[in-house]
Amino acid sequence: MADRMAGSELDRLARFEKAKLARRRCLIRACALIATFATTAAVARRLLVVWLKLPPGRQEFVDIYRTLSRRFVTWFRGPMYDPVFCVPLQFDNLSWEALLDGLSLPSETPVRAHIRQLFGRPDFDEELRRLFDALLQSRPKSRARTVSAMASSDILSFRDFERFSQGLRGHLHVLLRTRSKVSIVPAKAQEMAWLSEHFPMIFPPDRPLDRDIFPAFAKLIILRRVLRTLVEDVGLEQLQDGMQKPMVVEVTVDLGPGRKGFKLRTITPHSVKSKTSGETLSLISEDEDSEHADEAA
């Protein structure tokens, strides 16, 4: 009799534990589903910690579901589209080539080869990392204290990116025609509002805008701003057909008085195949360009 009662009790406990495990699994799945409809994977992390009362040792479990929930959000909402060009953007790998492909710009041209060569230089990435450091150091004091208290002093927030975007200036002109300079267009309010809304999705907690990711993101933003300038000046069809003359591109990022920002000057080849490569043009110095311009004048 006692054995039967003990066996019955064990069966009851086993069924209870099984039901408890099933409820726990349902809560985990519900959390992932809620994160799908939410706009940030941080919601999933919060729900898992609060609802399931996971101990600190299970934090890696939370991180796994946070990553999965971000992927569910991406799958549910579909690709993000550029607010101006209306082409799909690939923020997973921050591909600037995907932007050019979306605009139907030819993939094998001297201009694109020149961009690959320029953006592929290790010293160019290092310059952008120094710009990242400068953005951190030039934070307003009140903002720096707040960020330090949040233990995120080594990553950039949307406000930091906003200062980068506002400081991005420069101009374009046809080689040897310095009088035809066109200023690089500023960011539109529509663009900044779009990026402010999507910033948590582009840079979630498990992949923030840190020193390693910033160079790729900065290249995408700089190139996009130059493209917007060209589209507004000559039109997208002209860009797709190809530029007939080399272009001088000067880009700076001004972070304020006494702050070292960023400066880029390059000369792109024309888009028609010729014996002159983009590499040769990029080696022309500013003095040589000015000298030729004076002669042409």
TORTORGU-370898 format. One line per field, with one value per residue (C-alpha): residue number from 1; residue in three letters; x negated, y negated, z negated. Coordinates in Angstrom, 2 decimals, padded with zeros to 5 digits. Each point is the difference from the previous one (the first is absolute). Example, Ala and Ser with C-alpha at 12.3 -4.5 7.8 and 13.67 -1.06 7.14 Angstrom:
<pts>
i <- c(1 | 2)
aa <- c(ala | ser)
px <- c(-012.30 | -001.37)
py <- c(004.50 | -003.44)
pz <- c(-007.80 | 000.66)
</pts>
This chain:
<pts>
i <- c(1 | 2 | 3 | 4 | 5 | 6 | 7 | 8 | 9 | 10 | 11 | 12 | 13 | 14 | 15 | 16 | 17 | 18 | 19 | 20 | 21 | 22 | 23 | 24 | 25 | 26 | 27 | 28 | 29 | 30 | 31 | 32 | 33 | 34 | 35 | 36 | 37 | 38 | 39 | 40 | 41 | 42 | 43 | 44 | 45 | 46 | 47 | 48 | 49 | 50 | 51 | 52 | 53 | 54 | 55 | 56 | 57 | 58 | 59 | 60 | 61 | 62 | 63 | 64 | 65 | 66 | 67 | 68 | 69 | 70 | 71 | 72 | 73 | 74 | 75 | 76 | 77 | 78 | 79 | 80 | 81 | 82 | 83 | 84 | 85 | 86 | 87 | 88 | 89 | 90 | 91 | 92 | 93 | 94 | 95 | 96 | 97 | 98 | 99 | 100 | 101 | 102 | 103 | 104 | 105 | 106 | 107 | 108 | 109 | 110 | 111 | 112 | 113 | 114 | 115 | 116 | 117 | 118 | 119 | 120 | 121 | 122 | 123 | 124 | 125 | 126 | 127 | 128 | 129 | 130 | 131 | 132 | 133 | 134 | 135 | 136 | 137 | 138 | 139 | 140 | 141 | 142 | 143 | 144 | 145 | 146 | 147 | 148 | 149 | 150 | 151 | 152 | 153 | 154 | 155 | 156 | 157 | 158 | 159 | 160 | 161 | 162 | 163 | 164 | 165 | 166 | 167 | 168 | 169 | 170 | 171 | 172 | 173 | 174 | 175 | 176 | 177 | 178 | 179 | 180 | 181 | 182 | 183 | 184 | 185 | 186 | 187 | 188 | 189 | 190 | 191 | 192 | 193 | 194 | 195 | 196 | 197 | 198 | 199 | 200 | 201 | 202 | 203 | 204 | 205 | 206 | 207 | 208 | 209 | 210 | 211 | 212 | 213 | 214 | 215 | 216 | 217 | 218 | 219 | 220 | 221 | 222 | 223 | 224 | 225 | 226 | 227 | 228 | 229 | 230 | 231 | 232 | 233 | 234 | 235 | 236 | 237 | 238 | 239 | 240 | 241 | 242 | 243 | 244 | 245 | 246 | 247 | 248 | 249 | 250 | 251 | 252 | 253 | 254 | 255 | 256 | 257 | 258 | 259 | 260 | 261 | 262 | 263 | 264 | 265 | 266 | 267 | 268 | 269 | 270 | 271 | 272 | 273 | 274 | 275 | 276 | 277 | 278 | 279 | 280 | 281 | 282 | 283 | 284 | 285 | 286 | 287 | 288 | 289 | 290 | 291 | 292 | 293 | 294 | 295 | 296 | 297)
aa <- c(met | ala | asp | arg | met | ala | gly | ser | glu | leu | asp | arg | leu | ala | arg | phe | glu | lys | ala | lys | leu | ala | arg | arg | arg | cys | leu | ile | arg | ala | cys | ala | leu | ile | ala | thr | phe | ala | thr | thr | ala | ala | val | ala | arg | arg | leu | leu | val | val | trp | leu | lys | leu | pro | pro | gly | arg | gln | glu | phe | val | asp | ile | tyr | arg | thr | leu | ser | arg | arg | phe | val | thr | trp | phe | arg | gly | pro | met | tyr | asp | pro | val | phe | cys | val | pro | leu | gln | phe | asp | asn | leu | ser | trp | glu | ala | leu | leu | asp | gly | leu | ser | leu | pro | ser | glu | thr | pro | val | arg | ala | his | ile | arg | gln | leu | phe | gly | arg | pro | asp | phe | asp | glu | glu | leu | arg | arg | leu | phe | asp | ala | leu | leu | gln | ser | arg | pro | lys | ser | arg | ala | arg | thr | val | ser | ala | met | ala | ser | ser | asp | ile | leu | ser | phe | arg | asp | phe | glu | arg | phe | ser | gln | gly | leu | arg | gly | his | leu | his | val | leu | leu | arg | thr | arg | ser | lys | val | ser | ile | val | pro | ala | lys | ala | gln | glu | met | ala | trp | leu | ser | glu | his | phe | pro | met | ile | phe | pro | pro | asp | arg | pro | leu | asp | arg | asp | ile | phe | pro | ala | phe | ala | lys | leu | ile | ile | leu | arg | arg | val | leu | arg | thr | leu | val | glu | asp | val | gly | leu | glu | gln | leu | gln | asp | gly | met | gln | lys | pro | met | val | val | glu | val | thr | val | asp | leu | gly | pro | gly | arg | lys | gly | phe | lys | leu | arg | thr | ile | thr | pro | his | ser | val | lys | ser | lys | thr | ser | gly | glu | thr | leu | ser | leu | ile | ser | glu | asp | glu | asp | ser | glu | his | ala | asp | glu | ala | ala)
px <- c(000.00 | -002.78 | -001.86 | 003.08 | 000.48 | -003.66 | 000.24 | 003.15 | -001.68 | -003.00 | 002.25 | 001.84 | -003.26 | -001.23 | 003.20 | -000.29 | -003.60 | 000.94 | 002.86 | -002.28 | -002.58 | 002.71 | 001.22 | -003.57 | -000.48 | 003.26 | -001.14 | -003.29 | 001.80 | 002.47 | -002.91 | -001.56 | 003.38 | 000.47 | -003.49 | 001.00 | 002.70 | -002.14 | -002.60 | -002.97 | -001.49 | -000.67 | 003.68 | -000.63 | -002.91 | 002.09 | 002.91 | -002.21 | -001.71 | 003.14 | 002.56 | -002.19 | -002.16 | -003.14 | -003.02 | -003.12 | -001.70 | 002.56 | -000.88 | -001.41 | 003.46 | 001.48 | -002.54 | 000.90 | 003.70 | -000.77 | -001.86 | 002.74 | 002.71 | -001.92 | -000.05 | 003.75 | 000.55 | -002.06 | 001.88 | 003.42 | -000.57 | -001.89 | -002.88 | -000.51 | 000.23 | -001.99 | 002.24 | -001.17 | -001.10 | 002.66 | -002.43 | -000.53 | -002.85 | -002.17 | -000.95 | -001.05 | -003.31 | 000.21 | -000.67 | -000.52 | -000.10 | 003.62 | 000.98 | -001.66 | 001.65 | 003.38 | -000.49 | -000.81 | -003.50 | -002.29 | -001.99 | -003.16 | -001.05 | -003.17 | 001.92 | 001.11 | -003.48 | -001.37 | 002.41 | -000.97 | -003.66 | 000.57 | 002.27 | -002.23 | -003.07 | -000.92 | -001.10 | 003.43 | 001.68 | -002.46 | 000.88 | 003.66 | -000.79 | -001.78 | 003.14 | 001.97 | -002.30 | 000.42 | 003.79 | -000.20 | -002.37 | 002.04 | 003.23 | 001.66 | -001.00 | 003.52 | 000.41 | -003.37 | 000.93 | 003.31 | -001.62 | -002.73 | 002.62 | 001.65 | -003.31 | 000.18 | -002.82 | -001.62 | 002.96 | 001.71 | 003.64 | 002.35 | -000.84 | -003.68 | 000.82 | 002.07 | -003.11 | -001.92 | 002.72 | 000.31 | -003.78 | -000.24 | -000.71 | -001.96 | 000.38 | -000.35 | -001.24 | -001.16 | -003.78 | -001.71 | 003.22 | -000.23 | 002.52 | 002.77 | 000.00 | 003.20 | 000.39 | 000.84 | 003.65 | 000.86 | 002.06 | 003.74 | 002.27 | 001.83 | -003.24 | -000.90 | 003.51 | -000.16 | -003.39 | 001.04 | 002.93 | -002.09 | -003.22 | 000.88 | 000.61 | -003.14 | -002.16 | 001.68 | -001.56 | -001.86 | -001.54 | -000.41 | -001.70 | -003.48 | -003.52 | -000.11 | 003.33 | -000.24 | -002.36 | 002.42 | 002.96 | -001.89 | -000.96 | 003.65 | 001.15 | -002.75 | 000.56 | 003.76 | -000.33 | -002.25 | 002.48 | 002.89 | -001.97 | -000.70 | 003.59 | 001.34 | -002.58 | -000.13 | 002.80 | 000.04 | 000.19 | -003.26 | -001.68 | 001.29 | -001.28 | -003.37 | -001.90 | -001.98 | -002.65 | -001.96 | 001.46 | -001.84 | 001.68 | -000.86 | 001.69 | -000.61 | 001.53 | -000.17 | 000.47 | -000.45 | -002.82 | -003.13 | 001.25 | -001.79 | 002.58 | -000.39 | -001.01 | 000.20 | -001.08 | 000.04 | 000.40 | 002.26 | -000.55 | 002.69 | 002.33 | -001.01 | -002.75 | -003.38 | -003.69 | 000.00 | 000.81 | 001.61 | -003.19 | -001.99 | 002.55 | 000.16 | -003.70 | 000.42 | -000.66 | 002.06 | -002.83 | -000.15 | 003.75 | -000.10 | -002.88 | 001.85 | 003.14 | -001.87 | -001.39 | 003.45 | 001.39)
py <- c(000.00 | -002.42 | 000.84 | -000.75 | -003.34 | -000.90 | 000.92 | -002.08 | -002.96 | 000.31 | 000.14 | -003.08 | -001.89 | 001.11 | -001.26 | -003.26 | -000.53 | 000.88 | -002.49 | -002.63 | 000.56 | -000.27 | -003.29 | -001.28 | 000.88 | -001.72 | -003.16 | 000.06 | 000.36 | -002.73 | -002.26 | 000.55 | -000.69 | -003.22 | -001.10 | 000.59 | -002.62 | -002.30 | -002.18 | 001.07 | 003.27 | -001.60 | 000.64 | 003.74 | -000.21 | -001.93 | 002.42 | 003.05 | -001.40 | -001.29 | 002.65 | 003.06 | -001.34 | 001.38 | 000.04 | -001.98 | 003.21 | 000.37 | -003.29 | 001.79 | 001.55 | -003.49 | -001.16 | 002.89 | -000.88 | -003.69 | 000.73 | 002.32 | -002.53 | -002.66 | 002.36 | 000.59 | -003.78 | -000.32 | 002.87 | -001.34 | -003.61 | 000.85 | -002.06 | -003.63 | -002.47 | -003.18 | -002.97 | -001.99 | 002.50 | 002.62 | 002.90 | 002.87 | -000.50 | 002.75 | -001.08 | 003.49 | -000.40 | -003.78 | 000.58 | -003.17 | 002.16 | 001.05 | -003.69 | -000.43 | 003.20 | -001.26 | -003.18 | 002.14 | -001.40 | 002.32 | 002.42 | 000.03 | -003.56 | -002.01 | -002.07 | 003.00 | 001.51 | -003.31 | 000.04 | 003.57 | -000.96 | -003.10 | 001.68 | 003.07 | -001.89 | 000.95 | -003.57 | -001.25 | 002.25 | -001.23 | -003.63 | 000.82 | 001.68 | -003.17 | -001.89 | 002.41 | -000.81 | -003.72 | 000.36 | 001.64 | -002.64 | -002.92 | 001.00 | -002.77 | 000.35 | 000.73 | 002.62 | 001.57 | 000.36 | 001.62 | 002.44 | 000.85 | 000.81 | 002.35 | 001.83 | -000.65 | -002.51 | 002.10 | -000.03 | -002.74 | -000.89 | -001.58 | -003.42 | 000.63 | 001.00 | -003.17 | -002.09 | 002.01 | -000.62 | -003.71 | -000.44 | 001.80 | -002.61 | -000.37 | -000.61 | 001.58 | -001.40 | 001.17 | 000.38 | -003.25 | -001.97 | -001.27 | -002.76 | 002.60 | 001.22 | 001.54 | 000.23 | 003.39 | -000.04 | 000.13 | 002.78 | -000.52 | -000.05 | 002.94 | 002.02 | -000.76 | 000.85 | 003.32 | 000.86 | -000.99 | 002.42 | 002.87 | -000.55 | 002.59 | 002.59 | -000.81 | 000.04 | 002.26 | 000.66 | 003.07 | -001.99 | -003.65 | -002.73 | 000.57 | -000.76 | 003.11 | -000.56 | -003.78 | -000.07 | 002.03 | -002.12 | -003.26 | 001.11 | 000.74 | -003.39 | -001.99 | 001.75 | -000.37 | -003.74 | -000.39 | 001.99 | -002.17 | -003.08 | 001.41 | 001.14 | -003.44 | -001.69 | 002.16 | 002.55 | 003.74 | 000.86 | -001.84 | 001.94 | 003.27 | -000.90 | -001.04 | -003.21 | -001.27 | -001.83 | 000.73 | -001.51 | -001.54 | 000.99 | -001.76 | 001.08 | -001.27 | 000.70 | -003.03 | 000.72 | -003.57 | -002.35 | 001.71 | 003.45 | 002.02 | 001.36 | 001.80 | -000.98 | 001.94 | -001.20 | 002.27 | -000.21 | 002.55 | 001.16 | -000.48 | 002.94 | 000.67 | 002.59 | -001.53 | 000.60 | -002.31 | 001.86 | -001.32 | 000.78 | -002.42 | -002.77 | 000.42 | -000.80 | -003.49 | -002.51 | -003.05 | -002.29 | 001.66 | -000.33 | -003.70 | -000.59 | 001.59 | -001.90 | -003.32 | 000.93 | 000.93 | -003.31)
pz <- c(000.00 | -000.95 | 003.21 | 002.09 | -001.78 | 000.52 | 003.68 | 000.41 | -001.65 | 002.28 | 003.05 | -001.18 | -000.52 | 003.42 | 001.66 | -001.93 | 001.13 | 003.57 | -000.03 | -001.55 | 002.75 | 002.66 | -001.46 | -000.07 | 003.65 | 000.90 | -001.79 | 001.89 | 003.32 | -000.95 | -000.87 | 003.41 | 001.65 | -001.95 | 000.98 | 003.62 | -000.23 | -002.11 | 001.66 | -002.04 | -001.20 | -003.38 | -000.82 | 000.29 | -002.41 | -002.52 | 000.21 | -000.36 | -003.08 | -001.73 | 000.94 | -000.19 | -002.84 | 001.54 | -002.31 | 000.99 | 001.11 | 002.80 | 001.65 | 003.05 | 000.41 | 000.10 | 002.58 | 002.31 | -000.07 | 000.37 | 003.23 | 001.22 | -000.75 | 001.98 | 002.96 | -000.40 | 000.05 | 003.19 | 001.62 | -001.03 | 001.06 | 003.18 | 001.46 | -000.94 | 002.87 | 000.45 | -000.89 | 003.05 | 002.65 | -000.92 | 000.54 | -002.50 | -002.44 | -001.47 | -003.50 | -001.09 | 001.81 | 000.65 | 003.70 | 002.02 | 003.14 | -000.66 | 000.11 | 003.41 | 001.24 | -001.22 | 002.05 | 003.08 | 000.29 | 002.02 | -002.16 | 002.11 | 000.68 | -000.66 | -002.57 | -002.05 | 000.23 | -001.29 | -002.95 | -000.84 | 000.06 | -002.15 | -002.57 | -000.12 | -001.20 | -003.60 | -000.74 | 001.08 | -002.59 | -002.60 | 000.79 | -000.52 | -003.32 | -001.09 | 000.98 | -002.20 | -002.92 | 000.70 | -000.04 | -003.42 | -001.36 | 001.34 | -001.71 | -002.02 | -003.66 | -001.23 | 002.72 | -000.81 | -003.69 | 000.91 | 002.42 | -002.49 | -002.61 | 002.47 | 000.60 | 003.76 | 000.38 | 002.73 | 002.41 | 001.99 | -000.53 | 002.50 | -001.48 | 000.70 | 003.56 | 000.32 | -000.75 | 002.61 | 002.58 | -000.76 | 000.25 | 003.35 | 002.67 | 003.22 | 003.70 | 003.44 | 003.27 | 003.38 | 000.21 | 001.10 | -000.50 | -003.56 | 000.69 | 000.47 | -003.61 | -001.33 | -003.78 | -001.47 | -001.00 | -003.73 | -001.51 | 000.34 | -003.05 | 001.60 | 000.06 | -003.61 | -001.19 | 001.87 | -001.43 | -003.51 | 000.25 | 001.43 | -001.94 | -002.72 | 002.72 | 001.96 | -003.13 | -002.60 | -003.42 | 001.28 | 002.89 | -001.03 | 002.02 | -001.40 | 001.25 | 002.20 | 001.75 | 000.39 | 003.06 | 002.15 | -001.11 | 000.60 | 003.53 | 000.78 | -001.32 | 001.76 | 003.34 | -000.30 | -000.62 | 003.04 | 002.11 | -001.17 | 001.04 | 003.46 | 000.50 | -000.91 | 002.24 | 003.14 | -000.49 | -000.60 | 003.70 | 000.66 | -002.81 | 001.41 | 003.48 | -001.41 | -000.72 | 002.96 | -002.01 | -003.20 | -003.17 | -002.94 | -003.28 | -003.26 | -003.22 | -003.52 | -003.39 | -002.27 | -003.71 | -001.19 | -000.99 | -001.26 | 001.02 | 002.64 | 002.38 | 003.30 | 003.52 | 003.25 | 003.43 | 003.01 | 003.76 | 001.61 | 003.59 | 002.62 | 000.49 | 003.60 | 000.35 | 000.76 | -000.48 | -003.02 | -003.21 | -003.12 | -001.89 | 002.20 | -000.42 | -003.75 | -000.25 | 001.47 | -002.76 | -000.85 | 001.12 | 003.42 | 000.40 | -000.93 | 002.38 | 002.91 | -000.90 | 000.13 | 003.42 | 001.25 | -001.24)
</pts>
